[in-house]
Amino acid sequence: MPNTKSAKKELRKSKVTSAKNLAEKKNIKDLIKKISKVIETGKLEETKDLIKQFQKAVDKAVKRGWLKQNTGNRKKSRLAAKIKKSSVKK
């Protein structure tokens, strides 16, 4: 429990910040799930738009400090490999 006025304000700020951070991370996870579903259905044309959205979201998260650089690169790389693998199957 915060004792000072500034500590109370900092607690409010940290709650808002953590909520925003969680929302952005959830957005990235949701995009990964959407792309995976589209890949499973075999509609690779639809993935192009979703990939752009995903890469933009990951790059923004890295820039803002929500994800580390290596984590963002790994997520993009794994998703690209998954798409490439599914396109070779067809």
C-alpha positions in Angstrom: 0.0 0.0 0.0 1.5 3.3 -1.0 2.2 5.8 1.8 2.9 9.0 -0.1 1.0 11.0 -2.7 3.7 10.3 -5.4 3.7 6.6 -4.6 -0.1 6.5 -5.1 0.2 8.2 -8.4 3.0 5.9 -9.5 0.8 2.9 -8.6 -2.0 4.3 -10.8 0.4 4.9 -13.7 1.9 1.4 -13.4 -1.5 -0.2 -13.6 -2.4 1.7 -16.8 1.0 0.9 -18.3 0.8 -2.8 -17.5 -2.7 -3.0 -19.0 -1.5 -1.4 -22.2 1.5 -3.7 -22.4 -0.7 -6.8 -21.9 -3.1 -5.6 -24.5 -0.3 -5.3 -27.1 1.1 -8.7 -26.3 -2.4 -10.2 -26.6 -2.8 -8.5 -30.0 0.4 -10.2 -31.2 -0.7 -13.6 -29.9 -4.1 -13.1 -31.5 -2.5 -12.3 -34.9 -0.3 -15.5 -34.6 -3.5 -17.5 -34.0 -5.3 -15.9 -36.9 -2.4 -16.6 -39.3 -2.1 -20.2 -38.1 -5.8 -20.8 -38.8 -5.6 -19.3 -42.2 -2.5 -21.5 -43.0 -4.4 -24.6 -41.9 -7.3 -23.7 -44.2 -4.9 -23.3 -47.1 -5.8 -19.7 -47.9 -2.3 -18.4 -48.4 -3.5 -15.3 -50.2 -5.1 -14.0 -47.0 -1.9 -14.5 -45.1 -0.1 -11.6 -46.9 -2.2 -9.0 -45.2 -2.0 -10.7 -41.9 1.7 -11.0 -42.1 2.1 -7.3 -42.7 -0.1 -6.6 -39.7 1.9 -9.1 -37.6 5.3 -7.7 -38.5 4.2 -4.2 -37.9 2.8 -5.1 -34.5 6.0 -6.9 -33.5 8.3 -4.1 -34.7 6.2 -1.6 -32.8 6.4 -3.8 -29.7 10.1 -4.0 -29.9 10.5 -0.3 -30.5 8.3 0.5 -27.5 10.1 -2.1 -25.3 7.2 -4.5 -24.9 9.3 -7.3 -26.5 13.0 -7.8 -26.7 14.7 -7.5 -30.1 15.6 -11.2 -30.2 12.1 -12.3 -29.2 10.5 -10.2 -31.9 12.9 -11.5 -34.6 12.4 -15.1 -33.4 8.6 -14.7 -33.6 8.8 -13.3 -37.2 11.2 -15.9 -38.3 9.2 -18.9 -37.0 6.0 -17.6 -38.5 7.8 -17.1 -41.9 9.2 -20.6 -41.7 5.7 -22.0 -40.9 4.2 -20.1 -43.9 7.0 -21.3 -46.2 6.5 -24.9 -45.1 2.8 -24.8 -45.7 3.2 -23.3 -49.2 5.7 -26.0 -50.2 3.1 -28.7 -49.2 0.5 -27.4 -51.6 
